[in-house]
Structure formats: C-alpha cells, structure tokens
Amino acid sequence: MLTRKILTLTLLATTLTLSAAVQVEARETIRQQTNSISNEIADILFKRGIDEDKALLLSRAVITTNEELFSLMLNNLINTTNINKNALLEYLSKEALYKRSVDLTSYASVIKISHSLQNKALTRQELQKLSDLVERNGRLSKVFS
C-alpha cells in the first residue's frame, strides 16, 4: 500500500515537472520562429554589407507590431497570394534599408507589396482576396492589442 502511494506521488511529480518543461520549450520554439523574421531580414541586410547591429535595428523598425502578430499576418499574406517567402523577405529588407515600416493591416500597403512582387496588374478576385486578408489582419491586430 505504501509502495503504491509512493509510486503514485512519484508519477504525479514527474508528470507535473515534465509538462512545465514541455510548455517552456514550446514557448521558446514559437519565440524563435517569430524572431526569425527580423533575423532573416537582418541577415539579408548584412549580406548587402550593412553592419550586423545596424541591420538588426533596421529590420526591427520595419515591423509595425509585435513580431508574433507580424509573423501571423505575413503567413496570411503568403497563403493568400502567390508570393514566395524569400521574395517577400527581400522586399521587407529593401523597405528596411529605406527605413520604411510595413503595415499589413493597410489595404494600400498590402496592394503595394503584392503588385511589386507579382509584377502584374491585379484582378478583381485578387483584390477581393487582399481586401479579405486586410480584414483578417485587422481582426488579428485587435485581438493582440
């Protein structure tokens, strides 16, 4: 009976300890993934010859919201359009170079990005998709506020 209680308590303590460790690890993984957007932009700027610290500062200035939200909105844009992630990161690095921020809740900004990267006139269906995307991004922005 005593052995059973000891085993039960040991199992309970192990479960509580491991579940906390897994949650911390999951949070760190998410933070690293979202942090990688500004790091990837900074890497592109660094490859263009900008000092590493300055490149990181410039890359963070492009992002108008917190990184997690920006990452979600970028994924929405990539999934809604035919834009390649690498091309989008190149575009964001150019915007960082000129010290321009990118607002993915702005219809004009999203149209500008899409038009610049696709190099063609957008159809009505594409414009409607981008309008819906901006609405979703706006809702996400309100949730994160």
Stockholm file with secondary structure:
# STOCKHOLM 1.0

chainA/1-145         MLTRKILTLTLLATTLTLSAAVQVEARETIRQQTNSISNEIADILFKRGIDEDKALLLSRAVITTNEELFSLMLNNLINTTNINKNALLEYLSKEALYKRSVDLTSYASVIKISHSLQNKALTRQELQKLSDLVERNGRLSKVFS
#=GR chainA/1-145 SS CHHHHHHHHHHHHHHHHHHHHHHHHHHHHHHHHHHHHHHHHHHHHHHTTCCHHHHHHHHHHHBSSCHHHHHHHHHHHHHHSSCCHHHHHHHHHHHHHTTCCBCTTCHHHHHHHHHHHHCSCCCHHHHHHHHHHHHHHHHHHHHHC
#=GC SS_cons         CHHHHHHHHHHHHHHHHHHHHHHHHHHHHHHHHHHHHHHHHHHHHHHTTCCHHHHHHHHHHHBSSCHHHHHHHHHHHHHHSSCCHHHHHHHHHHHHHTTCCBCTTCHHHHHHHHHHHHCSCCCHHHHHHHHHHHHHHHHHHHHHC
//
